Amino acid sequence: MYTVNILTVNILTKELGNITSISKSDFLHSLFVLKSLLGTEFGNSGKQNHPTLSMPEYILMKEAEESVNGCADLTMVREYLAVSKAAISQMLSSLEKRGLIIRKIDSKNRRNLVLILTEAGKVALQEKSADVEYRISEIMCAMGESETAQFAKLIEKLNDAVRVSSENGRSL
């Protein structure tokens, strides 16, 4: 629960009153459609002969592949993906059960995990990398350089606004 400052509500209402081209409901709907499209468009590569990777799993495995001695910076991955420690742990368990990675404790620092990609993991990562590269290029080409840059800036601005709202105890 949070308390709402009436002055803040009045200021926000006045500012939002100036936005007439889209309703709040349409804006919220657009956010849900975007979230759904991102999940389906980048969720599965469509390859049936190898386990598919979700985008978060792809990012995690990419970090493991690029890390020194397999010591992936899981804190960095967690922050990049904006997910909890539990979500990272679930991803690791899923990837391990599917035979895509092997987890070991770092012999030099027992607090660290070493992630080793299996051969199946390397193949899945290679396929997903090609798919992601193609799909992102396709989308950026359709949008054009200027709109792609503008869209990226708008997403950053939206993320900042949501983050500030969350820090103030508000959530949707």
C-alpha positions in Angstrom: 0.0 0.0 0.0 1.1 3.5 -0.6 -0.3 7.0 0.1 -1.0 9.3 -2.8 0.0 12.9 -2.6 -3.0 14.8 -3.9 -0.7 17.5 -5.4 1.2 14.7 -7.3 -2.1 13.3 -8.7 -3.2 16.8 -9.8 0.1 17.4 -11.6 0.0 14.0 -13.3 -3.6 14.5 -14.3 -2.9 17.9 -15.7 0.1 16.5 -17.6 -1.8 13.5 -18.9 -4.6 15.8 -19.9 -2.3 17.3 -22.5 -1.9 13.8 -24.1 -5.0 13.4 -26.3 -3.9 11.1 -29.2 -4.0 7.9 -27.1 -6.1 6.8 -24.2 -4.6 5.3 -21.1 -6.4 2.0 -21.9 -4.9 2.0 -25.5 -1.4 2.7 -24.1 -1.7 -0.2 -21.6 -3.0 -2.4 -24.4 0.0 -1.5 -26.6 2.4 -2.4 -23.8 0.8 -5.8 -23.3 0.8 -6.5 -27.1 4.5 -5.5 -27.3 5.3 -7.8 -24.3 3.4 -10.7 -25.9 5.1 -10.2 -29.3 8.5 -10.0 -27.8 7.8 -13.2 -25.9 6.6 -15.1 -28.9 8.8 -13.6 -31.6 12.0 -14.2 -29.6 10.9 -17.0 -27.4 11.5 -19.9 -29.7 13.6 -20.4 -32.7 11.2 -22.9 -34.2 13.9 -25.6 -34.5 12.6 -29.0 -33.6 15.8 -31.0 -33.5 17.4 -29.0 -30.7 16.0 -27.6 -27.4 14.9 -24.1 -27.9 16.1 -21.2 -25.7 14.1 -18.4 -24.3 15.6 -15.0 -24.7 16.7 -14.9 -21.0 18.3 -18.3 -21.3 20.0 -17.2 -24.5 21.5 -14.1 -22.7 22.6 -16.3 -19.8 24.2 -18.9 -22.0 25.8 -16.2 -24.2 27.4 -14.7 -21.0 28.6 -18.2 -20.0 30.2 -18.7 -23.4 31.9 -15.3 -23.4 33.1 -15.5 -19.7 36.6 -16.2 -18.7 37.0 -19.8 -17.5 33.2 -20.2 -17.5 32.8 -17.9 -14.5 29.7 -16.0 -15.8 28.8 -12.9 -13.9 25.3 -14.0 -12.8 24.7 -10.7 -11.0 25.3 -8.8 -14.2 23.0 -11.2 -16.1 20.3 -10.8 -13.4 20.5 -7.0 -13.6 20.6 -7.0 -17.4 17.5 -9.2 -17.5 15.8 -7.4 -14.6 15.0 -10.8 -12.9 15.4 -12.2 -9.4 18.1 -14.6 -8.1 15.4 -17.2 -8.0 14.6 -16.7 -11.7 18.3 -17.2 -12.6 18.4 -20.3 -10.4 15.4 -21.7 -12.2 16.9 -21.0 -15.6 20.2 -22.7 -14.6 18.2 -25.7 -13.4 16.2 -25.9 -16.6 19.3 -25.6 -18.8 21.1 -28.2 -16.8 18.1 -30.7 -16.9 17.9 -30.2 -20.7 21.6 -31.1 -21.0 22.7 -27.6 -22.3 25.0 -26.6 -19.4 27.0 -28.2 -16.6 27.3 -26.3 -13.3 30.3 -26.6 -11.1 31.6 -24.7 -8.1 34.7 -22.6 -8.8 37.7 -24.3 -7.2 39.3 -20.9 -6.7 36.3 -19.2 -5.1 33.6 -21.5 -3.8 31.0 -18.7 -3.9 31.2 -18.6 -7.7 29.7 -21.0 -10.2 31.4 -22.2 -13.4 29.0 -22.7 -16.3 30.1 -25.1 -19.0 28.2 -25.3 -22.2 27.7 -28.9 -23.4 27.9 -29.7 -27.1 24.1 -29.6 -27.3 24.2 -26.2 -25.5 26.7 -24.9 -28.0 24.5 -26.0 -30.9 21.4 -24.5 -29.3 23.2 -21.2 -28.6 24.6 -21.1 -32.1 21.1 -21.6 -33.6 19.5 -19.1 -31.3 22.3 -16.5 -32.0 21.7 -16.8 -35.8 17.9 -16.5 -35.3 18.2 -13.5 -32.9 20.6 -11.7 -35.2 18.4 -12.3 -38.2 15.2 -11.2 -36.4 16.7 -8.1 -34.9 18.2 -7.1 -38.2 14.8 -7.7 -39.9 13.0 -5.5 -37.4 15.6 -2.8 -37.4 15.5 -2.7 -41.2 11.7 -2.5 -41.3 11.8 0.4 -38.8 14.7 2.2 -40.2 17.7 3.7 -38.4 16.0 6.8 -37.1 12.9 5.1 -35.8 14.9 2.3 -34.3 17.1 4.9 -32.4 13.9 6.8 -31.3 12.2 3.6 -30.2 15.3 2.6 -28.1 15.3 6.0 -26.4 11.5 5.8 -25.7 12.0 2.4 -24.1 14.8 3.7 -21.9 12.5 6.6 -20.9 9.6 4.2 -20.2 11.9 2.0 -18.1 13.1 5.0 -16.1 9.5 6.1 -15.5 8.4 2.7 -14.4 11.5 2.3 -12.2 10.9 5.7 -10.5 7.2 4.8 -9.9 8.3 1.4 -8.4 10.8 3.1 -6.2 7.9 5.3 -4.9 6.0 2.1 -3.9 3.7 2.0 -6.9 3.1 -0.9 -9.2 0.6 -2.0 -11.8 
